[in-house]
Structure formats: structure tokens, C-alpha cells
């Protein structure tokens, strides 16, 4: 089936969204080589964001730092399977003592995009050191556009100036996205945060509703066209929200299978999960990390009905839903 024929229906052209790890070609192939993986390096964090689920909801013990040998073994297995994109996150991955070593290992293994999710509060030299080691993508939390709100959202005082300075300086050097979490008490300030993030020169802006919030947002319809056109992910999300589609959740018309899990992986501790959201919402892992992960994930994708799983129904992200819808229309195996 051609990409064009898929777009004649309700499937969104993935190449237009802005998520470089989600492409039309990847969805149509539905292969089991590893395109993108995420590793939770630590559950520790120097912020106390009120909406954060952390990585400790799962019944098994994933707290603290991932063992370095486990991390290197998993990363080597991923690169042996052709890993193209990796994200190191947490907690706060900058607190993990071997972060730069893992970045270098990923670079030597041929990984094309090496991403870090961070709160942006560490000295700028720490981030430039990671750039030199191979990082070419930073996702930095930006939940406010003034210091008072920033202190509240971070759960600590005096971080705003450093974080925003780091975002501005890093944006001049590499691909940076600002991640803004939407909560009920800030629904009327989202547009202001978006405009502030745009002023910092970021490559894109990811707005995502907290798992605890699915209400109305205000002001998104007033965002200037030139701002939306500068940030494809932002444009995609705003378009969805303005037509009543939340960032999270499945509808009855959406695919009841997760094809993404075949070439995507999420690891915390000694376990691999369907995705990071599934882990944060307390879902069970697919299995223990090891040489059988790829096979186990493929078998899970065949057997698991997402419409019968409350975590998937309530929390699957819009872009991942669109990916699985395209993959399902491409064939039945």
C-alpha cells in the first residue's frame, strides 16, 4: 500500500509531524530492527516537579542508578541490532556518573541520533562536554516563563535563569526541544510559555498534558502562524488540541495493536517495557533485559490488545497512535 493512499483516509503523514524518529517509511516497514530506544539511567532527580511520575511506579525495583554493566550490555545489544536513535533519560540523567561513557559507546556503535532529556539546570560546560562526546539532541523541560512559576514547577528555588540561559545557548549549537507539561493550574498560561520558548531559539516545542490532566487549554488559537510554522511538533499538537483531540488516549477507531514496540524499546533497571509511559504509569514489563528482548517484543505486539489495556487507552500519545494506525493499514502481520 502506498503512503499516498494511506493519507487519503484519517492517517496523519508522519513525516510532517516533526518527530524525526517517527517516519512514514518506518511505519510501513514495521520491522523488528531497533530504530529507537530509551534508557532510564536513574530515578534520582534534583527537581521535585509536582506532575512527575518518576520511574518508581512499577512493582519491580527500578529505583536508583541502573547498573553500569547492565547499561553497557543493553546498549551493545541495541547497537548490534542496528539501533539508529537512543535517548537517555530519568529521573535526571545528568546525575548518572557514567552518562558520557554511554554516549561515547553509542557513538562508536553507529547510533545516528543521541538524545538527552534533562531539566537543563546543570553547568553549561557539562552539556557542551556531552555535545563533544556525541549528543546531538537535548530535550529540556520548560514549564514556565517566569521565575516564580518555574520555582513552583521545579520544586526548588532559583533555577530559572540558569535553565533558560542553557536552552538559549544550546539552541545555537544543536537540536533542542523545549518540553512543556500541561497541568490544570497552568492551563491559561500555556500560550505564554510557548511564546517564551520560541524566543529562546529552540528547534521545536513539545506540549504534553500531564497524566493527571485532560481539561481545556487557553490561548492556543491565538498563537501566531509564524510560530507554529517554525515548530512542526508544536503545530501538530496545537492542531490536534484545537480540534478536540487530546495529546493522550486511544479512540475506538484507532489500532488495537502496538507495532511501535517492535523496533522501539524502553529499559529501566533489569527490565524492558513497552514504552516509557507504560512504565511510568505502573505497567508490567515485557520481560528481563537480555538477548531475547527483540523476540519478546515482537511476540508482545502480536498478542497484546491495547484497547483492553487501561494504560494504553488513557495514555498513548497522539503521534504514537498515528504511527500504529498507519502501520496497521499497511498490513496484518
C-alpha positions as CSV (number, residue, x, y, z in Angstrom):
1,X,0.0,0.0,0.0
2,X,1.3,3.4,-1.0
3,X,1.9,6.2,1.5
4,X,-0.4,8.4,-0.6
5,X,-3.3,6.0,-0.4
6,X,-3.0,5.9,3.4
7,X,-3.2,9.6,3.7
8,X,-6.5,9.6,1.7
9,X,-8.1,8.4,5.0
10,X,-7.6,9.5,8.6
11,X,-3.9,8.6,8.9
12,X,-1.6,11.6,9.6
13,X,1.5,11.8,7.4
14,X,4.2,11.1,10.0
15,X,7.0,12.9,8.0
16,X,5.1,16.2,8.5
17,X,4.9,15.9,12.3
18,X,8.5,16.7,13.2
19,X,9.4,13.7,15.3
20,X,12.4,12.5,13.4
21,X,12.2,9.0,15.0
22,X,8.7,8.6,13.6
23,X,8.6,8.3,9.8
24,X,6.2,7.0,7.1
25,X,8.9,4.5,5.9
26,X,9.4,3.1,9.4
27,X,5.6,2.6,10.0
28,X,5.1,0.9,6.6
29,X,8.1,-1.4,7.1
30,X,7.0,-2.5,10.6
31,X,10.4,-4.2,11.0
32,X,12.0,-5.6,14.2
33,X,15.3,-3.9,13.9
34,X,15.8,-1.3,16.6
35,X,15.0,2.2,15.3
36,X,14.7,4.0,18.6
37,X,15.3,3.1,22.3
38,X,15.2,4.9,25.6
39,X,17.2,4.0,28.7
40,X,16.2,5.2,32.2
41,X,19.6,5.8,33.8
42,X,18.4,6.9,37.2
43,X,15.3,7.6,39.2
44,X,17.2,10.3,41.1
45,X,16.5,14.0,40.3
46,X,17.4,17.4,41.7
47,X,13.9,18.7,40.9
48,X,10.6,17.8,42.5
49,X,8.1,18.6,39.7
50,X,4.6,18.1,41.1
51,X,3.3,16.2,38.0
52,X,6.2,13.8,37.6
53,X,5.5,10.1,37.7
54,X,9.2,9.3,38.0
55,X,10.2,5.7,37.3
56,X,9.2,4.1,40.5
57,X,5.5,3.1,39.9
58,X,6.5,-0.3,38.6
59,X,6.2,-3.2,41.1
60,X,9.8,-4.4,40.5
61,X,12.7,-2.4,41.8
62,X,13.9,0.1,39.3
63,X,15.0,2.8,41.7
64,X,18.4,4.4,41.9
65,X,21.1,4.2,39.1
66,X,21.0,1.5,36.5
67,X,24.0,-0.8,37.0
68,X,26.7,0.2,34.6
69,X,27.3,-3.3,33.2
70,X,23.6,-3.7,32.6
71,X,23.5,-0.4,30.7
72,X,26.5,-1.2,28.6
73,X,25.3,-4.7,27.8
74,X,21.9,-3.4,26.8
75,X,23.4,-0.6,24.7
76,X,25.7,-3.1,23.0
77,X,22.8,-5.4,22.2
78,X,20.8,-2.5,20.8
79,X,23.7,-1.3,18.5
80,X,24.3,-4.9,17.4
81,X,20.6,-4.8,16.2
82,X,21.2,-1.7,14.2
83,X,20.0,1.0,16.7
84,X,19.6,4.4,15.0
85,X,18.3,6.6,17.8
86,X,18.8,6.5,21.5
87,X,17.5,8.6,24.4
88,X,19.0,8.7,27.9
89,X,16.5,9.9,30.5
90,X,15.5,9.5,34.1
91,X,14.9,10.9,36.7
92,X,17.7,13.3,35.7
93,X,20.3,11.6,33.6
94,X,22.9,14.2,34.3
95,X,23.1,12.7,37.8
96,X,24.2,9.4,36.4
97,X,28.0,9.1,36.8
98,X,28.7,7.2,33.5
99,X,26.5,9.2,31.2
100,X,29.3,10.5,29.0
101,X,30.7,6.9,28.7
102,X,27.4,5.6,27.4
103,X,27.2,8.5,24.9
104,X,30.6,7.6,23.6
105,X,29.6,3.9,23.4
106,X,26.5,4.8,21.4
107,X,28.5,7.0,19.1
108,X,31.1,4.2,18.5
109,X,28.2,1.8,17.8
110,X,26.9,3.9,14.9
111,X,23.9,5.5,16.6
112,X,22.8,8.4,14.4
113,X,20.9,10.5,17.0
114,X,21.9,10.6,20.6
115,X,19.4,12.4,22.8
116,X,19.4,13.5,26.4
117,X,16.2,14.5,28.4
118,X,17.2,16.9,31.1
119,X,15.9,19.7,33.3
120,X,18.6,21.9,32.0
121,X,19.9,23.1,35.4
122,X,23.5,21.9,35.3
123,X,26.5,24.0,34.4
124,X,26.7,24.8,30.6
125,X,30.1,23.1,30.4
126,X,28.5,19.7,31.3
127,X,26.2,20.0,28.3
128,X,29.0,21.1,25.9
129,X,31.0,18.1,27.1
130,X,28.2,15.8,26.1
131,X,28.0,17.6,22.7
132,X,31.7,16.8,22.2
133,X,31.1,13.1,23.1
134,X,28.3,12.7,20.5
135,X,25.0,14.1,21.8
136,X,23.1,15.9,19.1
137,X,19.6,16.3,20.7
138,X,18.6,17.9,24.0
139,X,15.1,17.8,25.3
140,X,14.9,20.4,28.1
141,X,11.9,20.9,30.4
142,X,10.4,24.4,30.3
143,X,7.2,24.6,32.3
144,X,7.1,28.3,33.0
145,X,8.0,31.7,31.5
146,X,8.8,33.5,34.8
147,X,11.0,32.6,37.8
148,X,8.1,32.4,40.3
149,X,6.2,29.8,38.3
150,X,9.5,28.0,37.5
151,X,10.3,27.6,41.1
152,X,6.9,26.1,41.8
153,X,7.1,23.7,38.9
154,X,10.6,22.6,39.7
155,X,10.0,22.2,43.4
156,X,13.1,24.3,44.2
157,X,14.2,27.9,44.0
158,X,16.5,29.9,41.8
159,X,16.8,27.7,38.7
160,X,15.0,29.7,36.0
161,X,17.9,31.9,34.8
162,X,20.3,29.1,34.5
163,X,17.9,26.8,32.7
164,X,16.8,29.4,30.2
165,X,20.4,30.5,29.6
166,X,21.3,26.9,28.9
167,X,18.4,26.5,26.5
168,X,19.3,29.6,24.6
169,X,23.0,28.8,24.3
170,X,22.5,25.1,23.4
171,X,19.9,26.0,20.8
172,X,22.6,27.9,18.9
173,X,24.7,24.8,18.8
174,X,22.4,21.8,18.2
175,X,18.8,20.5,18.0
176,X,17.0,21.5,21.2
177,X,13.3,20.9,22.1
178,X,11.5,22.6,25.0
179,X,9.2,20.2,26.8
180,X,6.2,21.9,28.4
181,X,3.9,19.8,30.6
182,X,0.3,21.0,30.8
183,X,-1.5,20.9,34.1
184,X,-4.8,22.3,35.3
185,X,-3.4,25.1,37.3
186,X,-1.5,26.4,34.4
187,X,-4.0,25.9,31.5
188,X,-4.3,29.6,31.0
189,X,-0.5,30.2,30.7
190,X,0.4,27.6,28.1
191,X,0.5,30.1,25.2
192,X,2.8,32.4,27.2
193,X,5.2,29.5,27.8
194,X,5.2,28.6,24.1
195,X,6.0,32.1,23.1
196,X,8.8,32.4,25.6
197,X,10.3,29.0,24.4
198,X,10.1,30.3,20.8
199,X,12.1,33.4,21.9
200,X,14.9,31.2,23.1
201,X,15.5,29.8,19.6
202,X,14.6,26.2,20.2
203,X,14.2,23.9,17.3
204,X,10.8,22.7,18.4
205,X,8.3,22.8,21.3
206,X,6.6,19.7,22.8
207,X,3.5,20.4,24.8
208,X,2.1,17.3,26.5
209,X,-0.7,17.0,29.1
210,X,0.2,15.6,32.5
211,X,-1.3,12.2,33.1
212,X,-3.4,13.8,35.8
213,X,-5.0,16.4,33.4
214,X,-7.2,16.2,30.3
215,X,-9.0,19.6,30.5
216,X,-9.3,22.6,28.3
217,X,-6.3,24.8,27.4
218,X,-6.5,28.5,26.7
219,X,-4.9,30.8,24.1
220,X,-3.5,28.2,21.7
221,X,-5.8,29.5,19.0
222,X,-4.1,32.9,19.3
223,X,-0.6,31.6,18.6
224,X,0.9,33.4,15.6
225,X,1.1,31.4,12.4
226,X,4.9,32.1,12.0
227,X,5.5,30.5,15.4
228,X,3.5,27.4,14.5
229,X,5.2,27.1,11.2
230,X,8.7,27.3,12.9
231,X,8.0,24.3,15.0
232,X,6.4,21.2,13.4
233,X,5.7,19.3,16.6
234,X,4.1,22.3,18.2
235,X,1.9,22.8,15.1
236,X,0.8,19.2,15.1
237,X,-0.1,19.3,18.8
238,X,-1.9,22.6,18.6
239,X,-3.9,21.4,15.6
240,X,-4.9,18.3,17.4
241,X,-5.9,20.1,20.6
242,X,-7.9,22.8,18.8
243,X,-10.0,20.1,17.1
244,X,-10.7,18.4,20.4
245,X,-8.1,15.6,20.3
246,X,-6.1,15.4,23.5
247,X,-2.4,14.6,23.5
248,X,-3.1,11.3,25.3
249,X,-5.6,8.5,24.6
250,X,-6.9,5.9,22.2
251,X,-10.3,6.0,20.4
252,X,-12.3,3.0,19.3
253,X,-11.3,3.8,15.7
254,X,-7.6,3.5,16.5
255,X,-5.4,0.5,16.1
256,X,-5.7,-2.1,18.8
257,X,-2.1,-3.3,18.3
258,X,1.1,-1.5,19.1
259,X,3.5,-2.0,16.2
260,X,5.9,0.6,17.5
261,X,7.1,-1.8,20.3
262,X,8.8,-4.0,17.6
263,X,11.6,-1.6,16.8
264,X,11.4,0.7,19.9
265,X,12.4,-0.2,23.4
266,X,12.4,1.2,26.9
267,X,14.7,-0.1,29.7
268,X,14.7,0.6,33.4
269,X,16.8,-1.4,35.8
270,X,16.8,-5.1,34.7
271,X,13.5,-4.8,32.7
272,X,12.3,-3.8,29.3
273,X,8.9,-2.2,29.0
274,X,6.5,-1.5,26.0
275,X,7.4,2.2,26.3
276,X,8.5,4.7,29.0
277,X,4.9,6.0,29.5
278,X,3.7,2.4,30.2
279,X,6.5,2.1,32.8
280,X,5.7,5.4,34.5
281,X,2.0,4.5,34.7
282,X,2.8,1.3,36.6
283,X,2.6,-1.2,33.8
284,X,4.2,-4.6,33.9
285,X,7.4,-5.1,31.9
286,X,7.5,-7.4,28.8
287,X,10.5,-9.2,30.4
288,X,14.0,-9.0,31.7
289,X,16.8,-7.4,29.6
290,X,18.8,-9.9,27.7
291,X,19.4,-11.5,24.3
292,X,15.7,-12.4,23.8
293,X,14.3,-8.8,24.1
294,X,13.7,-8.3,20.4
295,X,11.8,-11.6,20.0
296,X,9.8,-10.9,23.2
297,X,8.8,-7.5,22.0
298,X,7.6,-8.8,18.6
299,X,5.5,-11.5,20.3
300,X,4.0,-8.9,22.7
301,X,3.0,-6.8,19.7
302,X,1.1,-9.7,18.2
303,X,-0.7,-10.8,21.4
304,X,-1.4,-7.6,23.3
305,X,-4.7,-5.8,22.6
306,X,-4.2,-2.2,23.5
307,X,-7.9,-1.5,23.7
308,X,-8.1,-3.9,26.6
309,X,-5.3,-2.1,28.5
310,X,-6.3,0.9,30.5
311,X,-2.8,2.4,30.4
312,X,-2.7,2.4,26.6
313,X,-6.3,3.6,26.3
314,X,-5.7,6.5,28.6
315,X,-2.1,7.5,27.9
316,X,-0.9,6.6,24.4
317,X,0.4,9.8,22.8
318,X,-1.2,11.2,19.6
319,X,1.9,10.7,17.5
320,X,2.3,7.1,18.5
321,X,-1.4,6.4,17.8
322,X,-0.9,7.9,14.3
323,X,2.1,5.6,13.8
324,X,0.3,2.5,14.9
325,X,-2.7,3.4,12.7
326,X,-0.5,3.8,9.7
327,X,1.3,0.5,10.5
328,X,-2.0,-1.4,10.8
329,X,-3.3,-0.1,7.5
330,X,0.0,-1.3,5.8
331,X,-0.8,-4.9,6.5
332,X,-2.0,-7.5,9.1
333,X,1.2,-9.3,10.2
